[in-house]
Amino acid sequence: MTMIASSNKIESTPGELFRSPSGLLTRTAWEDELESTFDQMPRWYRSAAERDRRFARWVHAEAKGLACHLDRMLRPDTKPTLARHLRAVSEALWADAEWARHRIDGSMDEAA
């Protein structure tokens, strides 16, 4: 469904991004962060393409930051079961970051 963008309407498209591939980073979490930052949604929010670009940039930054943090938690004395779980989540986040990078640079536009 596509809505025509007017001064008060929000444009939406069927291919809009709603979550990272792992599902760990969602558009809802990003929008909650936006709402806590701005008194009202910024003008660029009306454009589905711009929302997708900015959401992908947020996923890229959040995924990399969280993955780095988890990687730093892995130590030689980390219990094997915990280390396995940390690695699994970290790898999912690194994959999310790579996915977002491809969305940002447009190399996945054809696949969308």
N, C-alpha and C positions, 0 to 999 in steps of 0.2 A: 504494500500500500504506500503510495506516495502522496504527500500533502504538498500543495503549492505554498511556497514560503511568501508570506506577506509580512507586514511590519509586526504582527502579533502572533503569527502562526509558526509552529515548529515543523520543519521539513523532516519526514522520515522515509526510509527506504527499506525494502524487504531484506537486504543484505547487511543491515546494521550489525555491528559487533556488540555482543552482550556479555561475553566472558572470554577469558583466556582459554587456550586449549585444555589446560589442566582443570579449569573451573575454580582455581584458587583466587583469581583476581576478577572481580565482576564489575560491570558497568554501574550497578547499584552502589557499590562501595566507592567508586570514583565519583559518582554524582553526590553521594553523601559528603565526600570531601569538598567538592565544589560548593555545595550549599553552605558548608561551614566557613568557607573562605569568602564568598560573595554575598552581598545583601540580596541580590537578584541574579539570575543566571545571565552570564555575559551574552552580548549580541551574537557572537560567533556560535553560540549553542543552538541557534535556529537552523544551522546547516548540518544535515546528516553527515556529509563528507568531512566537515571540520570536526564534528563530534567524534567520528571514528578515528581521525588522525590524532586528535588530542588524547583519546582514550588509549590508543596504541602507544603513544609516547609515555603515558602514565604507567601502562602495563610494563613497558620496557624498563623504566626506571625502578618501579617497585619490585619487579621480579629479580632484577640484577642485585638490588640492595638486599633483599631478603635472602637470596641464594648465597651471596657473599657472607652474610651474617651466619647462616647455617653452616657454611663451609668452615668458618673460623671456629665453630663449636666442636668440630671433629678433632679429637686429640687421640694420641696413641692409647690413652687409658680409657677412652669412651667404650662403654659396654657394646659388644657386637650387635645386639638387637637394636639398641638405640642408634648406633652408627648407621645401620642399614636403613632405618626409617629417615634419619636426617639426610642421607645420600639420596633416597628416593624423592623426598620433597625438594631437595636442592636441584636434582636433575630435572624435575618437572618445572621448576621455576626457570632454570636456564633455558629449557625448551620454550617456555612462554616468552622469555626475553628475545629469543631468536625469531619466534613467530611475529612478535610485535615489531622487531626491526625490519622484517620483510614487509609488514603492513605499512610501516612508515616510509620506506624507500620505494614503495609501489610495486615491488616484484611479485606480490601476491594478488594484484588487482585483477588479473586475468582469471585466477582461481576462485575469486569471490563470487 
